[in-house]
Amino acid sequence: MSVQGEVDMARSRVFGEVAELYDAARPGYSDALVAEVLAYAALGDRAAVEVGAGTGKATMPFAATGTPLVCIEPDPRMAEVLRRNTVNHPGVRVHAGAFEDWQPDGRGYGLVFAATSWHWTDPERRWDLVHAALAPGGAVALFWNPQGVRDGELHAALAGVDRRHGMAGAPHGEPASSYGEVPGDWAGQPGWPEDECRRDGRFTDLRAVRYRQDQHYDTDHYVGYLASLSRYRVLSSDRREQILAETAQVLNDHGGGIDMALFSDLFLARVR
Ligand SMILES: C[S@@+](CC[C@H](N)C(=O)[O-])C[C@H]1O[C@@H](n2cnc3c(N)ncnc32)[C@H](O)[C@@H]1O
């Protein structure tokens, strides 16, 4: 993943290999976060655009409020699951393609949001693109779901597996107790993506909010979650299976399953 430099294109498109697993294993986004975004955007009769909708983990709670949505998703395997998940929401339109190739057609949108996907968009163009899509006063909402292991001993054992395989980093890089209160520090870049937006200069009313809830995974669910992460997907299948088997063994040796702190970091801004 790259938050500021060049995007690893191949890595940005690996999720569709396991679209169903992704849909089953990844956490969703809380109603509180969705309510905060909609209150901030005050859409009125304007529609929203979702960048990198995937299988619809964030689409669904927005669609449930009746918000008209254009969902941009470049991976056809993810888009297929997205279409299936949103079949009962006629206000959801799926656009197959990358954000960088999408044309807003002069329609002024009230909100552009990106759930766990902004880091996959082109850092040189994304603020121009989002600015072009929004009506004056339109909102941008970017959010992620970083997670940290709550038990220090279990965290150390999982970090040991990762280290043996040269995989150090999230979600076992640091225990949940080190995550602090500051939204955005999960990528090792405090201030992300707020600083980038502030430098752009065309947006105002910047806000960042961190939510936290506790999440328990059984071993299979957690291993499935890891297998849906791009850093595991880019490994050869033999290597991935080996690391995941060792990870599962560690969880089972610690009583089975894992308790995580699930954070949702939300960043908001609006066009001046
Ligand atoms: C980690 S997934 C997030 C999916 C979903 N938003 C969620 O929260 O579960 C990242 C998604 O962004 C998509 N993506 C990658 N590059 C993109 C781009 N340039 N424009 C739009 N979407 C992109 C991927 O295909 C993938 O579905």
The ligand as an SDF file (V2000), in Angstrom:
LIG
                    3D

 27 29  0  0  0  0  0  0  0  0999 V2000
   -9.7580   -2.7800    0.3960 C   0  0  0  0  0  0  0  0  0  0  0  0
  -11.0070   -2.7440   -0.8180 S   0  0  0  0  0  0  0  0  0  0  0  0
  -12.2950   -1.7710   -0.0530 C   0  0  0  0  0  0  0  0  0  0  0  0
  -13.6600   -2.1560   -0.5530 C   0  0  0  0  0  0  0  0  0  0  0  0
  -14.8380   -1.5690    0.2280 C   0  0  0  0  0  0  0  0  0  0  0  0
  -14.8960   -0.1400    0.0730 N   0  0  0  0  0  0  0  0  0  0  0  0
  -14.7570   -1.9350    1.6810 C   0  0  0  0  0  0  0  0  0  0  0  0
  -14.6760   -1.0430    2.5220 O   0  0  0  0  0  0  0  0  0  0  0  0
  -14.7890   -3.1380    1.9810 O   0  0  0  0  0  0  0  0  0  0  0  0
  -10.3630   -1.6020   -2.0050 C   0  0  0  0  0  0  0  0  0  0  0  0
  -11.2590   -1.5160   -3.2400 C   0  0  0  0  0  0  0  0  0  0  0  0
  -10.8030   -0.4370   -4.0590 O   0  0  0  0  0  0  0  0  0  0  0  0
  -10.8220   -0.8540   -5.3940 C   0  0  0  0  0  0  0  0  0  0  0  0
   -9.8790   -0.0120   -6.1470 N   0  0  0  0  0  0  0  0  0  0  0  0
   -8.5610   -0.2010   -6.3480 C   0  0  0  0  0  0  0  0  0  0  0  0
   -8.0560    0.7870   -7.1100 N   0  0  0  0  0  0  0  0  0  0  0  0
   -9.0790    1.6300   -7.3900 C   0  0  0  0  0  0  0  0  0  0  0  0
   -9.1990    2.8400   -8.1660 C   0  0  0  0  0  0  0  0  0  0  0  0
   -8.1520    3.3720   -8.7790 N   0  0  0  0  0  0  0  0  0  0  0  0
  -10.4150    3.4050   -8.2720 N   0  0  0  0  0  0  0  0  0  0  0  0
  -11.4930    2.8880   -7.6310 C   0  0  0  0  0  0  0  0  0  0  0  0
  -11.4250    1.7520   -6.8720 N   0  0  0  0  0  0  0  0  0  0  0  0
  -10.2450    1.1370   -6.7600 C   0  0  0  0  0  0  0  0  0  0  0  0
  -10.4600   -2.3320   -5.3470 C   0  0  0  0  0  0  0  0  0  0  0  0
  -10.8740   -3.0400   -6.4950 O   0  0  0  0  0  0  0  0  0  0  0  0
  -11.1980   -2.7750   -4.0930 C   0  0  0  0  0  0  0  0  0  0  0  0
  -12.5020   -3.2250   -4.3630 O   0  0  0  0  0  0  0  0  0  0  0  0
  1  2  1  0
  2  3  1  0
  2 10  1  0
  3  4  1  0
  4  5  1  0
  5  6  1  0
  5  7  1  0
  7  8  2  0
  7  9  1  0
 10 11  1  0
 11 12  1  0
 11 26  1  0
 12 13  1  0
 13 14  1  0
 13 24  1  0
 14 15  1  0
 14 23  1  0
 15 16  2  0
 16 17  1  0
 17 18  1  0
 17 23  2  0
 18 19  1  0
 18 20  2  0
 20 21  1  0
 21 22  2  0
 22 23  1  0
 24 25  1  0
 24 26  1  0
 26 27  1  0
M  CHG  2   2   1   9  -1
M  END
$$$$
